[in-house]
């Protein structure tokens, strides 16, 4: 069973990866996938800039990789960790990959405050819980984590200006 302490540790790893994404020339987001015990299976930074791929968000890319590498039955017992609450596109990719749990550090509404109306990231004001509420699967969602929201947001400092 994954504890809140484990969740926080894994979210901190996502924040570290988001720093690397920014340093690599991408937007400062990252995600990782764990099995049911919290063992990291995959890590993914955003790649939409360096790969010139509009769907290159960390969560969407990770969900695609995971669905290629693992069965839907296995993924249902996995957790996807991410620095920011999944956008509509990423929430859909997670849903279709059949990943059963999502854990995020910073809320989508907080991200919207950081990005404003930046055309590179036209953030929706639509919480992932609301998206999943309309689906046929009971995807578990944990977040935001106030104790990590400042650290997750700090990686975005002066990025969207």
DSSP file (Angstrom, degrees, kcal/mol; ACC not computed):
  #  RESIDUE AA STRUCTURE BP1 BP2  ACC     N-H-->O    O-->H-N    N-H-->O    O-->H-N    TCO  KAPPA ALPHA  PHI   PSI    X-CA   Y-CA   Z-CA
    1    1 A X              0   0    0      0, 0.0     2,-0.4     0, 0.0    36,-0.1   0.000 360.0 360.0 360.0 136.1    0.0    0.0    0.0
    2    2 A X        -     0   0    0     34,-0.2     2,-0.2     4,-0.0    36,-0.1  -0.697 360.0-152.7 -86.2 130.1    1.3    3.4   -0.9
    3    3 A X     >  -     0   0    0     -2,-0.4     4,-2.3     1,-0.1     5,-0.1  -0.475  29.4-108.3 -95.6 168.4    1.4    5.9    1.9
    4    4 A X  H  > S+     0   0    0      1,-0.2     4,-2.6     2,-0.2     5,-0.2   0.863 121.6  58.3 -63.8 -34.8    1.2    9.7    1.9
    5    5 A X  H  > S+     0   0    0      2,-0.2     4,-2.1     1,-0.2    -1,-0.2   0.906 107.2  46.9 -59.7 -41.7    4.9    9.8    2.7
    6    6 A X  H  > S+     0   0    0      2,-0.2     4,-2.6     1,-0.2     5,-0.2   0.913 109.8  53.7 -65.9 -43.3    5.6    7.8   -0.5
    7    7 A X  H  X S+     0   0    0     -4,-2.3     4,-2.3     1,-0.2    -2,-0.2   0.931 110.2  47.2 -55.4 -47.1    3.3   10.1   -2.5
    8    8 A X  H  X S+     0   0    0     -4,-2.6     4,-2.2     1,-0.2    -1,-0.2   0.901 111.2  51.0 -64.1 -41.6    5.3   13.1   -1.3
    9    9 A X  H  X S+     0   0    0     -4,-2.1     4,-1.6     1,-0.2    -1,-0.2   0.922 112.6  45.9 -60.8 -45.0    8.6   11.5   -2.1
   10   10 A X  H  X S+     0   0    0     -4,-2.6     4,-1.8     1,-0.2    -2,-0.2   0.850 110.6  52.7 -70.4 -34.7    7.5   10.6   -5.6
   11   11 A X  H  X S+     0   0    0     -4,-2.3     4,-2.1    -5,-0.2    -1,-0.2   0.879 105.9  54.8 -67.0 -36.8    6.0   14.0   -6.3
   12   12 A X  H  X S+     0   0    0     -4,-2.2     4,-2.2     1,-0.2    -2,-0.2   0.894 105.8  52.7 -61.0 -39.0    9.4   15.5   -5.2
   13   13 A X  H  X S+     0   0    0     -4,-1.6     4,-2.3     1,-0.2    -1,-0.2   0.903 106.9  52.6 -62.9 -40.4   11.0   13.3   -7.9
   14   14 A X  H  X S+     0   0    0     -4,-1.8     4,-2.1     2,-0.2    -2,-0.2   0.907 107.1  51.9 -60.3 -41.8    8.5   14.7  -10.4
   15   15 A X  H  X S+     0   0    0     -4,-2.1     4,-1.5     2,-0.2    -1,-0.2   0.911 108.2  51.4 -62.9 -41.5    9.5   18.3   -9.5
   16   16 A X  H  X S+     0   0    0     -4,-2.2     4,-1.6     1,-0.2     3,-0.3   0.924 110.4  49.2 -58.7 -44.2   13.2   17.3  -10.0
   17   17 A X  H  X S+     0   0    0     -4,-2.3     4,-2.3     1,-0.2    -1,-0.2   0.834 105.3  57.7 -65.1 -32.8   12.3   16.0  -13.4
   18   18 A X  H  X S+     0   0    0     -4,-2.1     4,-2.1     2,-0.2    -1,-0.2   0.842 103.2  53.5 -68.2 -31.9   10.4   19.2  -14.2
   19   19 A X  H  X S+     0   0    0     -4,-1.5     4,-2.5    -3,-0.3    -1,-0.2   0.919 109.5  48.5 -64.3 -43.3   13.6   21.2  -13.6
   20   20 A X  H  X S+     0   0    0     -4,-1.6     4,-2.0     2,-0.2    -2,-0.2   0.889 108.3  54.4 -63.5 -40.1   15.4   18.9  -16.1
   21   21 A X  H  <>S+     0   0    0     -4,-2.3     5,-2.7     2,-0.2     4,-0.3   0.934 110.8  45.5 -59.1 -46.3   12.6   19.4  -18.6
   22   22 A X  H ><5S+     0   0    0     -4,-2.1     3,-1.7     1,-0.2    -2,-0.2   0.927 111.9  51.0 -64.0 -44.9   13.0   23.2  -18.4
   23   23 A X  H 3<5S+     0   0    0     -4,-2.5    -1,-0.2     1,-0.3    -2,-0.2   0.824 106.8  56.3 -60.9 -31.7   16.8   23.0  -18.6
   24   24 A X  T 3<5S-     0   0    0     -4,-2.0    -1,-0.3    -5,-0.2    -2,-0.2   0.471 127.8 -97.5 -80.9  -2.3   16.4   20.8  -21.7
   25   25 A X  T < 5S+     0   0    0     -3,-1.7    -3,-0.2     1,-0.3     2,-0.2   0.577  87.6 112.9  98.7  10.8   14.3   23.4  -23.4
   26   26 A X  S   <S-     0   0    0     -5,-2.7    -1,-0.3    -6,-0.2     2,-0.1  -0.585  78.3 -79.4-106.7 172.0   10.8   22.1  -22.7
   27   27 A X        -     0   0    0     -2,-0.2     2,-2.2     1,-0.1    19,-0.4  -0.440  57.1 -99.9 -68.3 149.7    8.0   23.4  -20.5
   28   28 A X  S    S+     0   0    0     -7,-0.1     2,-0.3    -2,-0.1   -10,-0.2  -0.387  80.6 112.2 -81.1  69.6    8.6   22.7  -16.8
   29   29 A X        +     0   0    0     -2,-2.2    17,-1.9   -11,-0.2     2,-0.3  -0.956  33.9 170.2-133.9 154.1    6.4   19.6  -16.3
   30   30 A X  E     -A   45   0A   0     -2,-0.3    53,-1.9    15,-0.2     2,-0.3  -0.986   7.8-171.2-158.7 161.1    7.1   16.0  -15.5
   31   31 A X  E     -AB  44  82A   0     13,-2.9    13,-2.8    -2,-0.3     2,-0.3  -0.956   3.3-162.8-147.9 163.3    5.4   12.7  -14.5
   32   32 A X  E     -AB  43  81A   0     49,-2.2    49,-3.0    -2,-0.3     2,-0.4  -0.981  12.9-136.8-147.7 159.8    6.2    9.2  -13.5
   33   33 A X  E     -AB  42  80A   0      9,-2.6     8,-3.5    -2,-0.3     9,-1.4  -0.954  19.7-174.0-119.7 135.4    4.4    5.9  -13.2
   34   34 A X  E     -AB  40  79A   0     45,-2.6    45,-1.7    -2,-0.4     6,-0.2  -0.872  22.9-120.2-122.4 159.5    4.7    3.5  -10.3
   35   35 A X    >   -     0   0    0      4,-2.1     3,-1.6    -2,-0.3    44,-0.2  -0.186  53.5 -78.9 -80.3-173.3    3.4    0.0   -9.7
   36   36 A X  T 3  S+     0   0    0      1,-0.3   -34,-0.2     2,-0.1    42,-0.1   0.644 131.5  52.4 -67.3 -14.2    1.0   -0.7   -6.8
   37   37 A X  T 3  S-     0   0    0      2,-0.1    -1,-0.3   -36,-0.1     3,-0.1   0.486 120.9-101.9 -98.3  -4.5    3.9   -0.7   -4.3
   38   38 A X  S <  S+     0   0    0     -3,-1.6     2,-0.4     1,-0.3    -2,-0.1   0.515  70.4 148.9  95.3   6.3    5.3    2.6   -5.4
   39   39 A X        -     0   0    0      1,-0.1    -4,-2.1     2,-0.0    -1,-0.3  -0.630  52.5-117.0 -75.0 126.3    8.2    1.2   -7.4
   40   40 A X  E     +A   34   0A   0     -2,-0.4    -6,-0.3    -6,-0.2     3,-0.1  -0.488  39.0 170.0 -70.0 126.0    9.0    3.6  -10.3
   41   41 A X  E     +     0   0A   0     -8,-3.5     2,-0.3     1,-0.4    -7,-0.2   0.782  65.2   7.5-101.1 -41.1    8.4    2.0  -13.7
   42   42 A X  E     -A   33   0A   0     -9,-1.4    -9,-2.6     2,-0.0    -1,-0.4  -0.990  56.1-160.9-144.6 147.7    8.7    5.0  -16.1
   43   43 A X  E     -A   32   0A   0     -2,-0.3     2,-0.3   -11,-0.2   -11,-0.2  -0.969  14.8-177.6-126.9 147.6    9.7    8.7  -15.9
   44   44 A X  E     -A   31   0A   0    -13,-2.8   -13,-2.9    -2,-0.3     2,-0.2  -0.967  13.2-162.2-151.9 129.3    8.8   11.3  -18.4
   45   45 A X  E     -A   30   0A   0     -2,-0.3   -15,-0.2   -15,-0.2     2,-0.1  -0.620  45.1 -85.7 -95.3 163.8    9.5   15.0  -18.9
   46   46 A X        +     0   0    0    -17,-1.9    11,-0.2   -19,-0.4     4,-0.1  -0.475  45.0 175.5 -63.9 143.8    7.5   17.3  -21.2
   47   47 A X     >  +     0   0    0      9,-3.1     4,-2.3     6,-0.1     6,-0.4   0.200  40.6 113.9-135.0  14.0    8.8   17.1  -24.8
   48   48 A X  T  4>S+     0   0    0      8,-0.7     5,-1.1     1,-0.2     9,-0.1   0.799  84.8  40.1 -65.6 -26.8    6.4   19.2  -26.8
   49   49 A X  T >45S+     0   0    0      3,-0.2     3,-0.8     2,-0.2    -1,-0.2   0.947 118.9  41.0 -84.3 -54.7    9.0   21.8  -27.7
   50   50 A X  T 345S+     0   0    0      1,-0.3    -2,-0.2    -4,-0.1    -1,-0.1   0.810 126.6  36.0 -67.4 -28.7   12.1   19.7  -28.4
   51   51 A X  T 3<5S-     0   0    0     -4,-2.3    -1,-0.3     2,-0.1    -2,-0.2   0.404 103.6-130.2-100.6   1.5   10.1   17.1  -30.3
   52   52 A X  T < 5 +     0   0    0     -3,-0.8     2,-0.5    -5,-0.2    -3,-0.2   0.926  59.9 141.5  47.7  52.7    7.7   19.6  -31.8
   53   53 A X    > < -     0   0    0     -5,-1.1     3,-2.2    -6,-0.4    -1,-0.2  -0.965  47.1-155.7-128.8 112.9    4.8   17.5  -30.7
   54   54 A X  T 3  S+     0   0    0     -2,-0.5     3,-0.2     1,-0.3    -6,-0.1   0.742  98.4  51.4 -62.3 -23.0    1.7   19.3  -29.4
   55   55 A X  T 3  S+     0   0    0      1,-0.2    -1,-0.3    -8,-0.1     2,-0.1   0.179  76.4 114.3 -96.1  17.0    0.7   16.2  -27.4
   56   56 A X    <   +     0   0    0     -3,-2.2    -9,-3.1     4,-0.1    -8,-0.7   0.082  35.6 138.6 -80.9  26.2    4.1   16.0  -25.8
   57   57 A X     >  -     0   0    0    -11,-0.2     4,-2.7   -10,-0.2     5,-0.3  -0.398  64.6-116.6 -64.9 150.2    2.9   16.7  -22.3
   58   58 A X  H  > S+     0   0    0      1,-0.2     4,-2.5     2,-0.2     5,-0.2   0.909 112.3  45.8 -57.4 -46.2    4.6   14.5  -19.7
   59   59 A X  H  > S+     0   0    0      2,-0.2     4,-2.6     1,-0.2    -1,-0.2   0.910 114.6  46.7 -67.3 -42.7    1.4   12.7  -18.7
   60   60 A X  H  > S+     0   0    0      2,-0.2     4,-2.0     1,-0.2    -2,-0.2   0.925 115.5  45.7 -65.3 -45.4    0.1   12.1  -22.2
   61   61 A X  H  X S+     0   0    0     -4,-2.7     4,-2.3     2,-0.2    -2,-0.2   0.906 114.1  49.1 -64.4 -42.5    3.5   10.8  -23.4
   62   62 A X  H  X S+     0   0    0     -4,-2.5     4,-3.0    -5,-0.3    -2,-0.2   0.906 109.4  51.7 -64.3 -42.5    3.9    8.6  -20.3
   63   63 A X  H  X S+     0   0    0     -4,-2.6     4,-2.4     2,-0.2    -1,-0.2   0.900 110.4  49.3 -62.0 -40.3    0.4    7.2  -20.7
   64   64 A X  H  X S+     0   0    0     -4,-2.0     4,-1.1     2,-0.2    -2,-0.2   0.929 113.4  45.8 -64.7 -45.0    1.1    6.3  -24.3
   65   65 A X  H  X S+     0   0    0     -4,-2.3     4,-2.0     1,-0.2     3,-0.4   0.930 113.5  49.9 -61.5 -45.5    4.4    4.6  -23.3
   66   66 A X  H  X S+     0   0    0     -4,-3.0     4,-2.6     1,-0.2    -2,-0.2   0.897 107.3  53.0 -62.7 -41.7    2.8    2.8  -20.5
   67   67 A X  H  < S+     0   0    0     -4,-2.4    -1,-0.2     1,-0.2    -2,-0.2   0.761 111.3  48.1 -68.7 -22.2   -0.1    1.5  -22.6
   68   68 A X  H  < S+     0   0    0     -4,-1.1    -1,-0.2    -3,-0.4    -2,-0.2   0.852 119.1  37.7 -79.0 -37.3    2.5    0.1  -25.0
   69   69 A X  H  < S+     0   0    0     -4,-2.0     2,-0.3    -5,-0.1    -2,-0.2   0.720 119.1  37.4 -89.2 -23.9    4.6   -1.6  -22.3
   70   70 A X  S  < S-     0   0    0     -4,-2.6     2,-0.1    -5,-0.2    -1,-0.0  -0.893  80.4-105.3-133.4 157.0    1.9   -2.9  -19.9
   71   71 A X     >  -     0   0    0     -2,-0.3     4,-2.5     1,-0.1     5,-0.2  -0.390  31.2-116.6 -76.4 157.9   -1.5   -4.4  -20.0
   72   72 A X  H  > S+     0   0    0      1,-0.2     4,-1.6     2,-0.2    -1,-0.1   0.861 116.8  56.0 -61.0 -36.0   -4.6   -2.4  -19.1
   73   73 A X  H  4 S+     0   0    0      2,-0.2     4,-0.5     1,-0.2    -1,-0.2   0.916 109.9  44.5 -64.0 -43.0   -5.2   -4.8  -16.2
   74   74 A X  H >4 S+     0   0    0      1,-0.2     3,-1.4     2,-0.2    -2,-0.2   0.927 111.0  53.9 -65.6 -45.4   -1.7   -4.1  -14.8
   75   75 A X  H >< S+     0   0    0     -4,-2.5     3,-2.0     1,-0.3    25,-1.5   0.775  93.3  70.8 -64.4 -26.5   -2.1   -0.3  -15.3
   76   76 A X  T 3< S+     0   0    0     -4,-1.6    -1,-0.3     1,-0.3    -2,-0.2   0.815 101.3  46.5 -60.5 -27.4   -5.3   -0.2  -13.4
   77   77 A X  T <  S+     0   0    0     -3,-1.4    -1,-0.3    -4,-0.5     2,-0.2   0.272  99.8  94.2 -96.6  10.1   -3.3   -0.8  -10.2
   78   78 A X    <   -     0   0    0     -3,-2.0    23,-0.9    20,-0.2     2,-0.4  -0.559  65.0-136.9 -98.8 165.3   -0.6    1.8  -11.1
   79   79 A X  E     -Bc  34 101A   0    -45,-1.7   -45,-2.6    -2,-0.2     2,-0.6  -0.978   4.0-151.4-123.3 136.2   -0.3    5.4  -10.1
   80   80 A X  E     -Bc  33 102A   0     21,-2.8    23,-2.8    -2,-0.4     2,-0.4  -0.941  15.2-162.7-104.9 122.3    0.7    8.3  -12.3
   81   81 A X  E     +Bc  32 103A   0    -49,-3.0   -49,-2.2    -2,-0.6     2,-0.3  -0.832  13.9 173.0-104.5 141.8    2.4   11.1  -10.4
   82   82 A X  E     -Bc  31 104A   0     21,-2.2    23,-1.6    -2,-0.4   -51,-0.2  -0.995  40.8-127.4-151.3 153.3    2.7   14.6  -11.9
   83   83 A X  E    S+     0   0A   0    -53,-1.9    23,-2.0    -2,-0.3     2,-0.3   0.882  97.5  27.2 -68.7 -38.7    3.9   18.1  -11.0
   84   84 A X  E    S- c   0 106A   0    -54,-0.3    23,-0.2    21,-0.2    -1,-0.1  -0.934 100.0 -87.1-126.8 149.3    0.6   19.7  -12.1
   85   85 A X        -     0   0    0     21,-2.9     6,-0.1    -2,-0.3    -2,-0.1  -0.238  60.3 -95.8 -50.9 134.2   -2.9   18.4  -12.3
   86   86 A X        -     0   0    0      4,-0.1    -1,-0.1     1,-0.1    22,-0.1  -0.253  37.0-128.6 -59.1 137.5   -3.4   16.8  -15.7
   87   87 A X     >  -     0   0    0     -3,-0.1     4,-3.0     1,-0.1     5,-0.2  -0.142  37.4 -88.5 -71.9 178.6   -5.0   18.9  -18.4
   88   88 A X  H  > S+     0   0    0      1,-0.2     4,-2.1     2,-0.2     5,-0.1   0.917 128.7  48.2 -58.5 -46.2   -8.0   17.7  -20.3
   89   89 A X  H  > S+     0   0    0      1,-0.2     4,-2.1     2,-0.2    -1,-0.2   0.938 115.2  44.1 -60.9 -47.9   -5.8   16.0  -23.0
   90   90 A X  H  > S+     0   0    0      1,-0.2     4,-2.6     2,-0.2     5,-0.2   0.888 110.4  54.4 -68.0 -39.3   -3.6   14.3  -20.4
   91   91 A X  H  X S+     0   0    0     -4,-3.0     4,-2.3     1,-0.2    -1,-0.2   0.904 109.7  49.3 -59.7 -40.1   -6.6   13.2  -18.2
   92   92 A X  H  X S+     0   0    0     -4,-2.1     4,-2.7    -5,-0.2    -2,-0.2   0.913 110.0  49.8 -64.9 -42.7   -8.1   11.6  -21.3
   93   93 A X  H  X S+     0   0    0     -4,-2.1     4,-2.0     2,-0.2    -2,-0.2   0.902 111.7  48.6 -63.1 -40.9   -4.8    9.8  -22.1
   94   94 A X  H  X>S+     0   0    0     -4,-2.6     5,-1.9     2,-0.2     4,-1.0   0.916 111.9  50.2 -63.8 -43.2   -4.6    8.5  -18.6
   95   95 A X  H ><5S+     0   0    0     -4,-2.3     3,-0.7    -5,-0.2    -2,-0.2   0.940 113.0  44.7 -59.2 -50.1   -8.2    7.4  -18.8
   96   96 A X  H 3<5S+     0   0    0     -4,-2.7    -1,-0.2     1,-0.3    -2,-0.2   0.803 109.7  55.2 -70.4 -28.9   -7.7    5.5  -22.0
   97   97 A X  H 3<5S-     0   0    0     -4,-2.0    -1,-0.3    -5,-0.2    -2,-0.2   0.707 110.3-126.8 -73.1 -18.7   -4.5    3.9  -20.8
   98   98 A X  T <<5 +     0   0    0     -4,-1.0     2,-0.5    -3,-0.7   -20,-0.2   0.788  46.5 165.5  77.0  30.9   -6.5    2.6  -17.8
   99   99 A X      < -     0   0    0     -5,-1.9   -23,-0.3     1,-0.1    -1,-0.3  -0.701  25.1-154.8 -77.8 124.4   -4.2    4.0  -15.2
  100  100 A X        +     0   0    0    -25,-1.5    40,-2.6    -2,-0.5     2,-0.4   0.582  65.7  40.7 -84.6 -11.6   -6.2    3.8  -12.0
  101  101 A X  E     -cd  79 140A   0    -23,-0.9   -21,-2.8    38,-0.2     2,-0.4  -0.997  55.8-168.1-144.7 136.6   -4.7    6.5   -9.8
  102  102 A X  E     -cd  80 141A   0     38,-2.9    40,-2.6    -2,-0.4     2,-0.4  -0.984   5.6-175.8-123.7 132.9   -3.5   10.0  -10.4
  103  103 A X  E     +cd  81 142A   0    -23,-2.8   -21,-2.2    -2,-0.4     2,-0.3  -0.996   9.0 178.0-130.1 125.9   -1.4   12.0   -7.9
  104  104 A X  E     -c   82   0A   0     38,-2.4    40,-0.4    -2,-0.4   -21,-0.2  -0.951  27.0-152.9-133.4 152.0   -0.5   15.7   -8.5
  105  105 A X  E    S+     0   0A   0    -23,-1.6    40,-1.9    -2,-0.3     2,-0.4   0.913  81.5  36.4 -84.6 -47.2    1.3   18.4   -6.6
  106  106 A X  E    S-c   84   0A   0    -23,-2.0   -21,-2.9    38,-0.2    -1,-0.2  -0.898  81.6-118.7-118.5 136.7   -0.2   21.6   -8.0
  107  107 A X     >  -     0   0    0     -2,-0.4     4,-1.9   -23,-0.2     3,-0.3  -0.342  22.0-120.5 -71.4 151.3   -3.8   22.3   -9.0
  108  108 A X  H  > S+     0   0    0      1,-0.2     4,-2.3     2,-0.2     5,-0.1   0.848 114.7  57.3 -58.0 -36.6   -4.7   23.2  -12.6
  109  109 A X  H  > S+     0   0    0      2,-0.2     4,-1.5     1,-0.2    -1,-0.2   0.871 105.1  50.2 -65.6 -35.8   -6.1   26.5  -11.3
  110  110 A X  H  > S+     0   0    0     -3,-0.3     4,-1.5     2,-0.2    -1,-0.2   0.900 109.5  51.6 -66.7 -40.3   -2.8   27.4   -9.7
  111  111 A X  H  X S+     0   0    0     -4,-1.9     4,-2.7     1,-0.2     5,-0.3   0.909 105.1  55.7 -61.4 -42.1   -1.1   26.6  -13.0
  112  112 A X  H  X S+     0   0    0     -4,-2.3     4,-2.3     1,-0.2    -1,-0.2   0.872 104.5  53.7 -58.5 -38.0   -3.5   28.9  -14.8
  113  113 A X  H  < S+     0   0    0     -4,-1.5    -1,-0.2     1,-0.2    -2,-0.2   0.868 112.6  44.7 -62.7 -36.1   -2.5   31.7  -12.4
  114  114 A X  H  < S+     0   0    0     -4,-1.5    -2,-0.2    -3,-0.3    -1,-0.2   0.889 120.5  36.7 -75.8 -40.6    1.1   31.1  -13.4
  115  115 A X  H >< S-     0   0    0     -4,-2.7     3,-1.6     1,-0.2    -2,-0.2   0.760  81.9-177.7 -86.2 -25.9    0.7   30.9  -17.2
  116  116 A X  T 3<  -     0   0    0     -4,-2.3     7,-0.3    -5,-0.3    -1,-0.2  -0.384  69.3 -27.6  59.3-137.2   -2.0   33.5  -17.6
  117  117 A X  T 3  S+     0   0    0      5,-0.1    -1,-0.2    -2,-0.1     2,-0.1  -0.021  86.8 156.0-101.0  31.5   -3.1   33.6  -21.2
  118  118 A X    X   -     0   0    0     -3,-1.6     3,-1.3     3,-0.2     5,-0.2  -0.387  41.5-142.3 -59.0 124.8    0.2   32.4  -22.6
  119  119 A X  G >  S+     0   0    0      1,-0.3     3,-0.5    -2,-0.1    -1,-0.2   0.705  96.7  65.8 -67.9 -18.2   -0.5   30.9  -26.0
  120  120 A X  G 3  S+     0   0    0      1,-0.3    -1,-0.3    -5,-0.1     2,-0.2   0.795 117.7  22.8 -71.1 -27.5    2.1   28.2  -25.4
  121  121 A X  G <   -     0   0    0     -3,-1.3     2,-2.4    -6,-0.1    -1,-0.3  -0.599  69.2-175.9-140.0  75.5    0.0   26.7  -22.6
  122  122 A X    <   -     0   0    0     -3,-0.5    -5,-0.1    -2,-0.2    -3,-0.1  -0.449  26.9-155.5 -75.1  77.1   -3.7   27.7  -22.9
  123  123 A X        -     0   0    0     -2,-2.4     2,-0.2    -7,-0.3    -2,-0.1  -0.221   4.9-133.2 -61.8 135.2   -4.7   26.1  -19.7
  124  124 A X        -     0   0    0      2,-0.1     2,-0.6     1,-0.1   -12,-0.1  -0.512   8.6-135.1 -78.5 154.4   -8.2   25.0  -19.1
  125  125 A X        +     0   0    0     -2,-0.2     2,-0.3     2,-0.1    -1,-0.1  -0.647  68.6 116.5-105.1  70.2  -10.0   25.8  -15.8
  126  126 A X        -     0   0    0     -2,-0.6    -2,-0.1     4,-0.0     5,-0.1  -0.862  61.2-135.5-143.9 102.0  -11.3   22.2  -15.5
  127  127 A X    >>  -     0   0    0     -2,-0.3     4,-1.5     1,-0.1     3,-0.6  -0.239  16.7-127.2 -60.0 143.9  -10.3   20.0  -12.6
  128  128 A X  H 3> S+     0   0    0      1,-0.2     4,-2.9     2,-0.2     5,-0.3   0.833 108.4  62.6 -62.6 -32.8   -9.4   16.4  -13.5
  129  129 A X  H 3> S+     0   0    0      1,-0.2     4,-1.8     2,-0.2    -1,-0.2   0.893 103.1  50.7 -58.9 -37.3  -11.8   15.1  -10.9
  130  130 A X  H <> S+     0   0    0     -3,-0.6     4,-0.7     2,-0.2    -1,-0.2   0.904 110.2  49.0 -67.0 -40.9  -14.6   16.7  -12.9
  131  131 A X  H >< S+     0   0    0     -4,-1.5     3,-1.3     1,-0.2     4,-0.2   0.958 113.7  45.6 -61.3 -51.2  -13.4   15.1  -16.1
  132  132 A X  H >< S+     0   0    0     -4,-2.9     3,-1.6     1,-0.3     5,-0.3   0.780 100.3  69.1 -66.4 -26.7  -13.1   11.6  -14.5
  133  133 A X  H 3< S+     0   0    0     -4,-1.8    -1,-0.3     1,-0.3    -2,-0.2   0.786  99.3  51.2 -60.3 -26.8  -16.6   12.1  -12.9
  134  134 A X  T << S+     0   0    0     -3,-1.3    -1,-0.3    -4,-0.7    -2,-0.2   0.458  98.1  87.4 -91.7  -1.6  -18.1   11.9  -16.3
  135  135 A X  S <  S-     0   0    0     -3,-1.6    -3,-0.0     2,-0.2   -40,-0.0  -0.265  83.3-118.2 -90.2-179.4  -16.2    8.6  -17.3
  136  136 A X  S    S+     0   0    0     -2,-0.1     2,-0.4     2,-0.0    -3,-0.1   0.319  90.5  74.8-101.0   5.4  -17.2    5.0  -16.7
  137  137 A X  S    S-     0   0    0     -5,-0.3     2,-1.3     2,-0.0    -2,-0.2  -0.911  78.2-129.4-120.1 147.2  -14.1    4.3  -14.5
  138  138 A X        -     0   0    0     -2,-0.4     2,-0.4     2,-0.0    -5,-0.1  -0.623  33.7-176.3 -94.0  74.6  -13.5    5.2  -10.9
  139  139 A X        -     0   0    0     -2,-1.3     2,-0.3    -7,-0.2   -38,-0.2  -0.593  22.9-129.8 -74.3 129.4  -10.0    6.7  -11.3
  140  140 A X  E     -d  101   0A   0    -40,-2.6   -38,-2.9    -2,-0.4     2,-0.4  -0.630  23.8-165.1 -82.0 135.7   -8.7    7.8   -7.9
  141  141 A X  E     -d  102   0A   0     -2,-0.3     2,-0.4   -40,-0.2   -38,-0.2  -0.987   9.1-177.2-127.0 130.4   -7.3   11.3   -7.7
  142  142 A X  E     +d  103   0A   0    -40,-2.6   -38,-2.4    -2,-0.4     2,-0.2  -0.995  29.7 142.9-126.6 128.3   -5.0   12.7   -5.0
  143  143 A X        +     0   0    0     -2,-0.4   -38,-0.1     1,-0.3     2,-0.1  -0.679  20.2  48.5 142.1 166.6   -3.9   16.3   -4.9
  144  144 A X        -     0   0    0    -40,-0.4     2,-0.6   -39,-0.4    -1,-0.3   0.613  48.0-158.5 -76.3 167.3   -3.1   19.1   -4.7
  145  145 A X    >>  -     0   0    0    -40,-1.9     3,-2.6    -2,-0.1     4,-1.4  -0.908   2.6-161.3-112.5 100.6   -0.5   18.8   -1.9
  146  146 A X  H 3> S+     0   0    0     -2,-0.6     4,-0.7     1,-0.3    -1,-0.1   0.803  89.0  62.8 -53.5 -32.2   -0.1   22.3   -0.4
  147  147 A X  H 34 S+     0   0    0      1,-0.2    -1,-0.3     2,-0.1     4,-0.1   0.653 116.4  30.2 -69.9 -12.9    3.3   21.3    1.1
  148  148 A X  H <> S+     0   0    0     -3,-2.6     4,-2.6   -43,-0.2     5,-0.2   0.485  94.9  89.3-118.7  -9.5    4.7   20.8   -2.4
  149  149 A X  H  X S+     0   0    0     -4,-1.4     4,-2.4     1,-0.2     5,-0.2   0.874  88.3  51.7 -59.9 -38.5    2.7   23.3   -4.4
  150  150 A X  H  X S+     0   0    0     -4,-0.7     4,-2.1     2,-0.2    -1,-0.2   0.919 111.7  46.5 -64.6 -43.6    5.2   26.1   -3.8
  151  151 A X  H  > S+     0   0    0      2,-0.2     4,-0.9     1,-0.2    -2,-0.2   0.896 113.2  49.1 -66.1 -40.4    8.1   23.9   -5.0
  152  152 A X  H  < S+     0   0    0     -4,-2.6     3,-0.4     1,-0.2     4,-0.3   0.898 114.4  45.5 -65.8 -40.0    6.1   22.8   -8.1
  153  153 A X  H >< S+     0   0    0     -4,-2.4     3,-1.7    -5,-0.2     4,-0.3   0.824 101.1  67.8 -71.8 -31.9    5.2   26.4   -8.9
  154  154 A X  H >< S+     0   0    0     -4,-2.1     3,-1.5     1,-0.3    -1,-0.2   0.815  89.7  63.3 -60.6 -31.4    8.8   27.6   -8.3
  155  155 A X  T 3< S+     0   0    0     -4,-0.9    -1,-0.3    -3,-0.4    -2,-0.2   0.757 101.0  54.2 -64.3 -23.1   10.1   25.7  -11.4
  156  156 A X  T X> S+     0   0    0     -3,-1.7     3,-2.6    -4,-0.3     4,-0.7   0.494  77.0 134.5 -87.7  -5.5    7.8   28.0  -13.5
  157  157 A X  T <4 S-     0   0    0     -3,-1.5    -3,-0.0    -4,-0.3   -43,-0.0  -0.236  85.5  -8.7 -53.9 124.1    9.3   31.2  -12.1
  158  158 A X  T 34 S+     0   0    0      1,-0.1    -1,-0.3     2,-0.0    -2,-0.1   0.577 107.7 108.6  63.2  13.6    9.9   33.6  -15.0
  159  159 A X  T <4 S+     0   0    0     -3,-2.6    -2,-0.1     1,-0.1    -1,-0.1   0.903  77.2  41.7 -82.4 -42.2    9.1   30.9  -17.5
  160  160 A X     <        0   0    0     -4,-0.7    -1,-0.1     1,-0.2   -40,-0.1   0.361 360.0 360.0 -91.4   5.1    5.7   32.2  -18.8
  161  161 A X              0   0    0    -43,-0.0    -1,-0.2    -3,-0.0    -2,-0.1   0.479 360.0 360.0 -78.5 360.0    6.7   35.9  -19.0
